[in-house]
Amino acid sequence: MKTKILYVEDEPFLGKIVKETLENQGFDVELVVDGAKVLAQLDFFHPHICVLDVMLPHVDGFKLAKQIRILCPHLPIIFLTAKVETEDILMGFESGGTDYIRKPFSVKELIARINNQLMLQRDNPKASMEDIKLGSIHYKPAMMELTVSGETIKLSSRESEILTLLLTGGEEYVDRKVILKTIWGDDSFFNSRNLDVYIRKIRGYLAPEQGIEILTLKGKGYRVVYRKK
């Protein structure tokens, strides 16, 4: 399987050259020129690594990295930027970046850094959560895959994040506001309604396994209950 790179670059000419060069080296590259469209691509493309320009239209690259980090906690993020101040580099790492390349850069160096980040992730036992098994349910957080009664479902980033929060909550309930602020960044009415939709979808995925249930604790949040057969 090809390594999937989400490449965020608002300079079309540079983006085209880098994308084509990476593809010639065997990578699968999704080029996004508008930072406002990046989060939506996470749901559809499921990248193994993100190469992110800092100076983007509509959204600051550092702020965007923080949002990506919430949705994909273990996704390597390489920043591309012309900023050279130490404060900028520190801000990049604090916002979730795992590596940093100054512009102008060579694609050869970028490829070396991409391969290094992927190697570090593979060698780090904490880079991905352990699989979770409950009855006929087998959930692979790193792959964002849920298998129920032999049928495998490819989850979106947000479905996976919500399910991970629910399944790692133990016997305690998971606070609704915590889910909203973790996934969406705030607990607005609009986001609250979106959460309701995702909870219904996840309940539908789990329905074939009769021993598991997502309980709604009114005014509090959710708790996953598993009754062994």
C-alpha positions in Angstrom: 0.0 0.0 0.0 1.3 3.4 -0.9 2.1 6.0 1.8 -0.6 8.7 1.7 0.6 12.3 2.1 -1.8 15.1 2.7 0.1 18.1 1.3 -1.1 21.6 2.2 0.4 24.3 0.0 -1.2 27.5 -1.2 1.5 28.2 -3.9 0.0 26.3 -6.9 3.3 26.1 -9.0 5.4 24.8 -6.1 2.6 22.5 -5.0 2.3 20.9 -8.4 6.1 20.3 -8.7 6.4 18.8 -5.2 3.2 16.7 -5.7 4.4 15.2 -9.0 7.9 14.6 -7.6 6.5 12.7 -4.6 4.2 10.7 -6.8 7.1 9.7 -9.0 8.8 8.4 -5.9 5.8 6.1 -5.2 3.8 8.3 -2.7 0.0 8.9 -3.0 -0.4 12.7 -2.6 -3.5 14.8 -2.0 -2.7 18.4 -2.6 -4.9 21.0 -0.8 -4.4 24.7 -1.6 -6.9 26.1 0.9 -6.3 25.5 4.6 -10.1 25.8 5.3 -10.6 22.5 3.4 -7.9 20.4 5.1 -10.1 19.0 8.0 -12.7 17.7 5.5 -9.9 15.9 3.6 -8.9 14.0 6.7 -12.3 12.1 6.6 -11.9 11.1 3.0 -8.2 10.7 2.4 -7.0 9.1 5.7 -3.3 10.2 5.3 -0.3 8.6 6.9 1.5 11.9 7.2 0.7 15.6 6.7 3.1 18.1 5.0 1.7 21.5 6.1 2.7 25.0 4.9 2.4 27.6 7.8 1.3 30.6 5.7 -2.1 29.7 4.4 -5.1 31.7 3.3 -8.2 31.6 5.6 -6.4 29.8 8.4 -3.1 29.9 10.3 -1.0 26.8 9.8 -0.2 26.5 13.5 -3.9 26.7 14.5 -4.8 24.2 11.8 -2.1 21.8 13.2 -3.8 21.9 16.6 -7.1 21.0 15.0 -5.5 18.1 13.0 -3.8 16.9 16.2 -7.2 16.6 18.0 -8.7 14.6 15.1 -5.6 12.5 14.4 -3.5 12.4 17.6 -0.7 10.3 16.1 -0.5 11.7 12.5 3.1 13.0 11.8 3.0 16.7 10.7 5.9 18.3 8.9 5.8 22.1 8.7 7.0 24.0 5.7 7.8 27.7 6.3 10.0 30.6 5.4 9.9 31.7 9.1 13.3 31.2 10.7 12.9 32.7 14.2 13.4 30.3 17.1 10.0 31.4 18.5 8.3 30.3 15.3 10.0 26.9 15.4 9.0 26.4 19.0 5.4 27.4 18.2 5.4 24.9 15.4 6.3 22.0 17.8 3.9 23.3 20.5 1.0 23.2 18.0 1.6 19.6 17.2 4.3 19.5 14.5 6.8 16.6 14.5 9.3 18.1 12.1 10.1 21.5 10.5 11.6 22.4 7.1 12.6 25.9 6.1 11.7 27.3 2.7 13.2 27.1 0.1 13.8 23.3 0.5 14.8 20.4 -1.7 12.3 17.7 -2.4 15.1 15.2 -1.7 15.3 16.5 1.8 11.5 16.5 2.2 11.4 12.8 1.2 14.2 12.0 3.7 12.2 13.7 6.4 9.0 12.0 5.4 10.6 8.6 5.6 12.2 9.4 8.9 8.9 10.4 10.4 7.2 7.3 9.2 10.1 5.2 10.6 9.9 6.9 14.0 6.1 6.2 14.1 6.6 2.5 13.2 9.3 2.1 15.9 7.3 3.9 18.6 5.0 1.5 20.4 2.9 4.4 21.6 2.3 5.8 18.2 -1.0 4.0 17.9 -3.5 2.7 20.3 -3.9 -1.0 20.9 -6.8 -2.7 19.2 -10.0 -3.1 21.2 -12.1 -6.3 21.2 -15.6 -6.7 22.6 -17.5 -9.8 21.6 -17.7 -9.8 17.8 -16.4 -6.2 17.7 -12.8 -5.5 16.7 -11.8 -1.9 16.6 -8.5 -0.7 15.1 -8.0 2.9 16.1 -4.8 3.3 14.0 -6.6 2.1 10.9 -9.9 3.7 11.8 -11.6 0.4 11.1 -14.4 -1.2 13.0 -15.3 -4.9 12.4 -18.6 -6.1 13.7 -19.8 -9.7 13.1 -17.2 -10.1 10.3 -18.2 -6.9 8.5 -15.5 -4.2 8.3 -16.5 -0.6 8.4 -14.1 2.2 7.4 -14.8 5.1 9.8 -14.3 8.8 9.2 -11.8 10.7 11.4 -14.5 12.1 13.6 -16.4 8.8 14.0 -13.1 7.2 15.0 -12.2 9.9 17.5 -15.6 9.7 19.1 -15.6 6.0 19.3 -12.1 6.0 20.8 -13.2 8.4 23.5 -16.2 6.2 24.2 -14.4 2.9 24.3 -11.5 4.2 26.4 -13.8 5.8 29.0 -13.9 2.6 31.1 -16.8 2.3 33.5 -17.0 6.0 33.8 -19.2 8.1 31.6 -17.6 10.4 29.0 -18.8 14.0 29.5 -20.6 15.3 26.4 -18.9 18.7 26.7 -15.5 17.0 26.8 -16.3 15.2 23.5 -17.5 18.4 21.9 -14.5 20.4 22.9 -12.1 17.7 22.0 -13.5 16.9 18.6 -14.9 20.3 17.5 -13.2 22.8 19.8 -16.4 24.2 21.3 -19.8 23.0 22.6 -22.0 25.2 20.4 -25.6 24.2 19.6 -24.6 23.4 16.0 -21.7 21.1 17.0 -24.0 19.5 19.6 -26.4 18.5 16.9 -23.6 17.1 14.8 -22.5 14.9 17.8 -26.1 13.6 18.1 -25.9 12.5 14.4 -22.5 10.8 14.9 -23.7 9.0 18.0 -26.7 7.6 16.1 -24.4 6.4 13.3 -22.0 4.7 15.7 -24.9 3.0 17.5 -26.0 1.8 14.1 -22.5 0.3 13.5 -22.5 -1.5 16.8 -26.1 -2.7 16.6 -25.3 -6.3 15.3 -23.4 -7.0 18.5 -26.4 -7.2 21.0 -24.2 -7.3 24.0 -22.9 -3.7 23.6 -24.8 -0.5 24.1 -24.0 3.3 24.3 -26.0 4.6 27.1 -27.1 8.3 27.2 -26.8 9.8 30.7 -29.1 12.8 30.5 -27.3 16.1 31.3 -24.0 14.3 31.6 -22.8 12.3 28.6 -22.3 8.7 27.4 -21.2 5.4 28.7 -20.4 2.1 26.9 -21.9 -1.0 28.5 -20.8 -4.4 27.4 -22.7 -7.5 28.6 -20.9 -10.7 27.9 -23.1 -13.4 26.4 
